[in-house]
Each structure stands twice: as C-alpha cells, then as structure tokens.
Amino acid sequence: MDDDKYPIKGRMRFEVYEACCDEGCTHTEGKMPKYVSPWYENLVTTNGKNYFAQAGSASRPTAITGFLIGNGSTAAAVGDTNLSGASKYRQAFDSATASGAVTTYVTTVAAGNATFTNNEFGITNATTTALSDGVLITHLIAGPYTKGASDVIAYTYQLTHN
C-alpha cells in the first residue's frame, strides 16, 4: 500500500523546558518552554501496519505503551524494525487519550535522561526497557536537538485514523 494513502498517520513535536529542580525533574506546569519544535510527520512501518491489522483479531497485540528516542540519522523506512542509532532510550507514556479519530500520547523525559542528540523517534508496544522487546510501529527522523542534562522535554505524539 502506498504510504501516503495509508489510513493511519503519525506526527510528533516536542517542547524543551529548563529543569526546575534536580535530576529526574519532570515538572513543566506553568513554565514557558525555551523551545517548541514544529510538528514532524512520520511513517508507519510495515510492522506497524501489521500491528494495526491484528488489532481487531482474536490475537490482539499488546497495547502501544512507549516512546522511543535515538540518535540515528539514517532516513526512516517502512521496513525498519528498530531505531538505527547507537544511543537509544525508551520510556512509557505519561498519558494516552483519544478524541474522535486522533490518539494523543504524551511523554515527559526528565532532566538527566536521554542526554544525547535526539533526532530519531518512534512508538512501540514494548513492555520493558529492552528496545527489541516490541514492535517499532512508527519511525521518524527529526531535529536534531541535543538534550542537555538539565533539559526536561515533553514529547507529544499523535496518531490519526483516517
């Protein structure tokens, strides 16, 4: 199927905040971001398409649970099964909400975590921090943004079902 005609589309953006306290801080409420990225469109991988096809079957896959960040710069391709960079980080979503045909996932990465050049992203149904534990559902190369040790980054990822 032609990717631009696939009925599920993804996009992502992020907001960078200065940490309000020590390492591990995720507090962003009431603070102005020091940087807000544009929305970046991404692709749904072949395994992601298979994931959505199985979602209505008796062998339903594990729910989408986490956000992936890496430092790879190789162009995203539908056949990708993992992030390509040497540095990788996975975190469970803070929230997942649906409104109409849009599901929005939010992940806030604390100060001190994923402190490398963030320019490769995806969502997964992995249930552990092992990045090979699940399906790479979407894949995106964007940015780059080098995350400093005191940066808190709030990522917003949306899947739209057309």
Summary of the structure (lengths in Angstrom):
residues: 162
radius of gyration: 15.3
end to end distance: 14.7
largest distance: 48.0
contacts: 494
relative contact order: 0.30
helix: 9%
strand: 44%
